[in-house]
Amino acid sequence: MKKKLLLILLFALSSLTVISNIYKKEAIIKQSNTFTYLVTTPIYTEDFEGTHNWVFVNGAQTNKWFVGSAVNNGGTKSLYISDNNGVDNQYDTTGMSTTHAYKDIVIPTGTADVELSFDWRSVGTGWGDYFNVWIVPTSFLPGPGAQIFPGGDRIQVGGAFNGPPFWGNYSTVLNISAYAGQTMRLVFQWTNTGWDGVQTPAAIDNVLLNTITCSAPSGINVQNVTTTEAALTWTAPITTNMASYDYYISETNNITGTTIPTGNVTTTTVNLDNLTPATQYYFWVRSNCGILDGNSLWTGPFTFFTQCVAINLPYTETFNSDSSTVNCWTVINNNNDSVQWNTNTTWSPFEGDQSAHIPIFNWNPTVNDDYLVSPVFNSNGVYRLKYYYRIGWGSDPQSFSVKMSQNGEPE
C-alpha cells in the first residue's frame, strides 16, 4: 500500500546561532516599452522654443539652469545646465551645486494615469553628478543648494539620470490622481559633488505630459492554487470607464502590445483551470475601456507556481537553477521574522550553482521557528535518506531536525 510522506527540515534554535547551510543531494496610439495605449490631447507640452514660464532656483550656485541655444534636440533651444550663464552646456566639476528648474502645471479633474516623456542628455557621474525629476505640490519650494528627498507628498520619477553623451528619450506612466483638479509642480534637479566630473551636464527638451484615457489595474494577487487551478484577483483603477479586463497567462515571461489576450472578464477576478502541475506561470491583466478609449498598459507579470503532484521515489533534489522540482518545496517562517529558508542561494553550494540556506548569524540572537518542507512523495518500500550539510562559521552549538510526516505536521 502506498503512503504519502513529507520530509520536513526543522531549524529551531534558542541561543546564539551561526550561518547554516543544508543540502539534499543525489485615438492616438502611443508605444511605451512595446505596450500600446491611447492618450488624449496633452496636458502640457514644452519644446522651449517660445515663452516657457519655467522658474529657475539657481541662487549663488556655480552650475545653473538656463533655457538657451547651446544645445537642443530639435528646434534651436532647450533647458540645460551651464556654468557660464547659458553660453555653453558645461559645468564646473569642482564647484558643488544643487539647482532646480520647475513648472507648475494644472491637472484636469478626474485625471489618474498620465504619460510623462522628455528628451534628455547628461553624462556627469552615476555616483554624484546627475539630474533627478520630481513631482511635488506647489506648496513645496525647492531651494538652491538643497536636494529634494522622498516624502508623502513628493513623487520621484525614475532615478539618477546620467548616461552617454547623446540624446535619448525617457517615458513613463505615473498615477497623479492625488493632483487631479489641482496644480502640480514638475521639478528638474541638478546636483554635482564638486569632487570630479565628466562633461556634459544635464540638458532637457520636448517635455510632454499626456492623459491616458484607459487606466491600468493594480495589486495582482493569487489564491486557492492547486495542481491545476488558481484564482487571480486585482484592484480596479480609480477611473470608471472600463468595460472589462483582458488577461494573459503564459509559461514564458514575454508579452507585447500585439499579444492576443487569453481571455476577458467583467470582474476583478478570474478562475484559471487546466493548468500544469509544478509549473511557473506569468500573468498580466489590463483594462479594456472599449473602442473609444482603448486599452490600458498591461499590469504584470505576476508570477505564481502550481502545486506539485505526489512524486514517486527515488528522488533527488539539487536545489540548482536547473532543478524542475525546487519550487515544490515550501518555506514556512512561523515567527514571521527576517530569517527564513532560501532554496536558491548561490553562496558556497556543495555542487552546481545553488543550495538551500538559512542565514542565521551568531551576532543576532533569535528564537527560530523555520521549516523547509519537501513535496509529497509516494512511498511503497524502504528507502535511504541522504543529504549534505555544512555550517559556515561559529563556536556555539547548533542543531537542526529532519522529520517525516504523513499529514504535513512534524512527527
C-alpha positions in Angstrom: 0.0 0.0 0.0 1.4 3.4 -1.0 1.9 6.0 1.7 2.3 9.8 1.1 5.2 11.3 3.1 6.6 14.7 3.7 10.2 15.4 4.6 10.5 18.4 6.9 13.8 20.1 7.7 13.3 21.8 11.0 15.7 24.5 12.2 14.8 25.6 15.8 17.4 27.4 17.8 17.1 29.2 21.1 20.5 30.7 21.6 23.2 32.5 19.7 23.5 30.9 16.2 25.7 30.8 13.1 25.1 30.7 9.4 24.0 27.2 8.5 23.6 25.6 5.1 21.8 22.3 4.4 21.8 20.4 1.1 19.9 17.4 -0.1 21.8 15.7 -2.9 21.5 12.8 -5.4 -7.3 57.7 -30.8 -3.6 58.5 -30.7 -1.7 55.3 -30.5 1.4 55.5 -28.4 4.1 53.0 -27.8 6.0 52.7 -24.4 8.2 49.7 -23.8 6.4 47.8 -26.5 2.9 48.3 -24.9 0.2 50.1 -26.8 -2.3 52.5 -25.2 -4.4 55.5 -26.1 -3.8 59.1 -25.0 -5.8 62.3 -25.3 -4.7 65.8 -26.1 -1.6 66.6 -24.0 -2.0 68.3 -20.6 1.3 70.1 -21.2 3.9 70.3 -23.9 7.1 72.3 -24.0 9.9 72.5 -26.6 11.5 75.7 -25.1 11.3 77.5 -28.4 9.0 80.3 -27.2 7.9 81.7 -23.9 8.3 78.9 -21.5 7.5 80.3 -18.0 9.8 77.8 -16.2 11.2 79.1 -12.9 14.9 78.7 -12.1 16.1 78.2 -8.5 19.8 78.8 -9.0 20.7 81.1 -6.2 24.5 81.6 -6.0 25.3 78.1 -7.1 28.1 77.6 -9.6 26.2 75.4 -12.1 22.8 76.9 -13.1 19.7 76.1 -15.2 19.2 78.1 -18.3 17.0 78.0 -21.4 19.1 78.8 -24.5 20.6 77.7 -27.8 23.8 76.0 -26.6 22.2 72.6 -27.3 18.9 71.2 -28.5 17.2 68.0 -29.7 15.2 69.6 -32.5 14.4 73.3 -32.9 17.0 75.7 -31.6 16.7 75.7 -27.8 16.5 73.5 -24.7 16.7 73.6 -20.9 20.2 72.8 -19.7 22.9 73.3 -17.0 25.6 75.9 -17.6 28.5 77.5 -15.7 28.8 80.5 -18.0 25.3 82.0 -18.0 23.9 79.7 -20.7 26.6 80.2 -23.3 27.6 76.5 -23.2 26.1 73.3 -21.9 29.0 72.6 -19.5 29.6 72.6 -15.7 32.3 73.4 -13.3 33.2 69.9 -12.0 35.0 71.4 -8.9 32.1 73.6 -7.8 29.5 71.7 -5.7 26.0 72.7 -6.8 22.3 71.8 -6.4 19.9 73.8 -8.6 16.3 73.4 -9.8 14.1 74.3 -12.7 10.3 73.9 -12.3 7.0 74.4 -14.0 3.5 74.5 -12.4 1.0 72.5 -14.4 -2.8 72.5 -13.9 -4.1 68.9 -13.8 -7.7 68.4 -15.1 -10.3 67.0 -12.7 -10.6 63.2 -13.0 -7.0 62.6 -14.1 -5.5 59.4 -12.9 -2.7 57.9 -15.1 -0.5 60.1 -17.2 2.4 59.6 -19.5 5.4 61.8 -18.7 8.0 62.0 -21.5 11.1 64.1 -22.1 14.3 64.0 -24.2 17.5 64.2 -22.2 21.3 64.1 -22.3 23.5 64.0 -19.2 27.0 62.5 -18.7 28.3 63.5 -15.3 28.9 60.6 -12.9 26.5 58.0 -11.6 27.7 58.4 -8.1 27.4 62.2 -7.7 26.8 64.3 -10.8 23.3 63.7 -12.3 19.8 65.1 -12.5 16.6 63.9 -10.8 12.9 64.5 -11.7 10.3 65.2 -9.1 6.5 65.9 -8.9 5.7 68.0 -5.8 2.8 70.2 -4.6 3.0 73.9 -5.3 3.4 74.4 -1.5 6.8 72.8 -1.8 9.5 75.3 -2.9 12.9 73.8 -3.7 15.9 75.8 -2.5 19.3 76.3 -4.1 21.9 74.0 -2.6 19.3 71.7 -1.1 18.4 68.4 -2.6 14.8 67.1 -2.6 14.2 63.9 -0.7 11.2 61.5 -0.7 8.2 62.5 1.3 4.5 61.7 1.5 3.6 64.5 -1.0 6.6 64.1 -3.3 6.9 61.6 -6.2 10.3 60.8 -7.7 10.3 60.0 -11.3 12.9 57.4 -12.3 16.3 57.5 -10.5 19.5 59.4 -11.1 19.7 60.4 -14.7 23.2 60.1 -16.2 24.5 58.3 -19.3 26.2 58.6 -22.7 26.8 61.9 -24.4 23.9 61.7 -26.8 20.2 62.4 -26.7 17.7 59.8 -25.6 14.0 59.7 -24.6 12.5 58.8 -21.2 8.9 57.9 -21.0 6.9 56.5 -18.0 3.4 56.1 -16.8 2.5 57.8 -13.4 -0.6 57.9 -11.3 -1.1 61.5 -10.3 -4.7 61.2 -9.1 -3.7 63.0 -5.9 -3.2 66.1 -8.0 -6.5 65.8 -10.1 -8.2 69.2 -10.2 -5.2 70.9 -8.7 -1.8 72.3 -9.8 1.3 70.1 -9.5 4.9 71.2 -9.7 7.3 69.4 -12.1 10.9 69.8 -11.0 14.2 69.0 -12.7 17.0 68.9 -10.1 20.7 69.0 -11.0 23.3 68.1 -8.4 27.1 67.6 -8.5 29.5 66.9 -5.7 32.4 69.1 -6.8 34.9 66.2 -6.4 35.1 65.1 -10.0 33.0 65.0 -13.1 32.6 64.3 -16.8 31.2 66.7 -19.4 28.4 67.3 -20.3 25.8 68.0 -17.6 22.0 67.8 -17.9 20.0 69.0 -20.9 16.3 68.6 -21.3 14.0 69.1 -24.3 10.5 68.2 -25.6 8.7 67.7 -22.3 5.2 66.1 -22.7 2.5 65.3 -20.1 -0.4 63.3 -21.6 -3.5 62.0 -20.1 -4.0 58.2 -20.5 -7.7 57.6 -21.1 -7.7 54.0 -20.0 -6.0 53.4 -16.6 -4.4 50.1 -15.7 -5.4 47.9 -12.8 -3.0 47.1 -9.9 -2.4 44.8 -7.0 -2.5 41.4 -8.7 -2.8 38.5 -6.2 -3.3 34.8 -6.3 -5.2 32.4 -4.1 -6.6 28.9 -4.0 -3.7 27.5 -6.0 -3.9 23.8 -6.7 -2.1 21.5 -9.1 -4.3 22.6 -12.0 -6.2 25.7 -10.8 -5.7 29.2 -9.4 -7.8 32.3 -8.8 -6.2 35.6 -9.7 -7.5 38.9 -8.4 -6.6 42.6 -8.9 -7.6 46.1 -7.9 -9.6 48.2 -10.2 -8.2 51.6 -11.2 -9.8 54.8 -9.9 -11.3 55.7 -13.3 -14.7 54.1 -14.1 -14.7 53.8 -17.9 -13.5 50.2 -18.0 -15.8 47.9 -20.0 -14.0 44.8 -18.9 -10.5 43.3 -18.3 -8.2 41.4 -20.7 -5.8 38.9 -19.1 -3.0 36.9 -20.5 -1.3 33.8 -18.9 1.9 32.2 -20.1 4.7 29.9 -19.1 7.2 32.4 -20.5 7.9 36.0 -19.4 7.1 37.6 -22.8 4.3 40.0 -23.8 4.0 42.8 -26.4 1.3 45.3 -27.5 0.1 42.8 -30.1 -0.2 39.8 -27.8 -3.7 38.2 -28.0 -5.3 38.0 -24.6 -6.0 34.6 -23.1 -9.5 35.8 -22.0 -11.7 38.7 -20.9 -13.8 39.1 -17.7 -16.0 41.9 -16.4 -15.0 41.4 -12.7 -11.7 41.8 -10.9 -11.3 38.0 -10.5 -10.5 35.2 -13.0 -10.5 31.5 -12.1 -8.0 29.6 -14.2 -8.1 25.8 -14.7 -6.4 23.2 -16.9 -3.0 24.4 -15.6 0.0 22.1 -15.5 1.2 20.9 -12.1 4.6 22.1 -10.7 4.8 24.9 -13.3 5.7 28.6 -13.0 3.2 30.9 -14.7 3.3 34.6 -15.7 0.1 36.6 -15.5 -0.8 40.0 -16.9 -4.1 42.0 -16.8 -5.2 45.3 -18.5 -8.3 47.4 -18.6 -10.4 47.2 -21.7 -12.1 50.6 -22.0 -13.9 50.0 -25.3 -13.4 51.2 -28.8 -13.3 54.9 -27.8 -10.7 54.8 -25.0 -8.8 51.7 -26.0 -6.8 49.5 -23.6 -4.5 50.3 -20.7 -1.0 49.2 -20.3 -0.6 45.6 -19.2 0.0 45.2 -15.4 2.4 42.4 -14.6 4.0 40.0 -14.9 2.7 38.4 -11.7 4.4 35.1 -11.0 2.9 32.0 -9.3 3.6 28.3 -9.2 1.0 25.5 -9.3 1.3 22.8 -6.7 3.2 19.6 -7.3 1.6 16.2 -7.6 3.0 13.4 -5.3 6.4 12.4 -6.5 7.4 8.8 -6.9 10.6 7.6 -5.2 13.6 7.5 -5.7 14.0 11.3 -5.8 16.9 13.7 -5.9 16.9 17.4 -5.2 19.9 19.6 -6.0 18.4 23.0 -5.5 20.3 24.1 -8.6 18.8 26.6 -11.0 18.0 23.8 -13.5 16.0 21.8 -10.9 12.5 21.0 -12.1 11.2 20.4 -8.6 12.8 23.0 -6.4 9.6 25.1 -6.5 7.8 22.1 -5.0 9.5 22.8 -1.6 7.6 25.0 0.8 9.2 27.6 3.1 7.5 28.2 6.4 8.5 31.1 8.7 6.2 30.7 11.6 7.5 33.6 13.7 7.4 35.9 10.6 10.9 37.4 11.2 13.6 38.3 8.7 15.2 34.8 8.9 13.9 32.1 6.7 14.9 29.3 4.4 16.1 30.2 0.8 16.1 27.5 -1.7 18.1 29.3 -4.4 21.1 30.8 -2.6 24.3 30.9 -4.7 26.6 31.2 -1.6 29.1 28.2 -1.5 26.9 25.3 -2.8 28.1 21.7 -2.4 27.9 21.4 -6.2 26.2 23.1 -9.0 25.2 26.7 -8.7 22.7 26.8 -5.8 21.7 25.3 -2.4 19.1 25.6 0.3 20.3 28.0 3.0 19.1 29.7 6.2 21.1 32.9 7.2 21.5 32.7 10.9 24.2 34.9 12.5 25.9 34.5 15.8 25.7 38.2 16.5 21.9 38.2 16.0 20.5 36.0 18.8 16.9 34.9 18.0 14.5 32.1 18.5 13.8 30.5 15.2 10.7 28.6 14.0 11.5 27.8 10.4 10.8 24.9 8.2 11.8 23.7 4.8 9.1 21.2 3.7 9.6 18.8 0.8 7.0 17.9 -1.8 4.7 14.9 -1.1 6.2 11.5 -2.0 4.6 8.2 -2.9 6.3 5.7 -0.7 5.8 1.9 -1.3 9.1 0.5 0.0 12.2 1.1 2.2 14.4 3.9 1.2 17.6 5.6 2.5 17.6 9.4 3.1 20.9 11.1 2.3 21.8 14.7 2.3 24.8 17.0 2.6 25.1 19.9 5.0 27.5 22.4 6.3 27.9 25.2 8.9 29.5 28.4 7.8 31.3 29.5 11.0 30.8 30.0 14.7 31.5 28.3 18.0 28.1 27.9 19.6 26.4 24.5 19.5 23.9 24.2 16.6 21.2 21.7 15.7 18.5 21.1 13.2 16.0 18.3 12.9 14.8 16.2 10.0 11.3 14.9 10.4 8.8 12.9 8.3 5.1 13.2 8.2 2.0 11.7 6.5 -0.2 14.7 7.2 2.1 17.7 6.8 2.8 18.1 10.5 6.1 17.3 12.1 6.2 13.9 13.8 
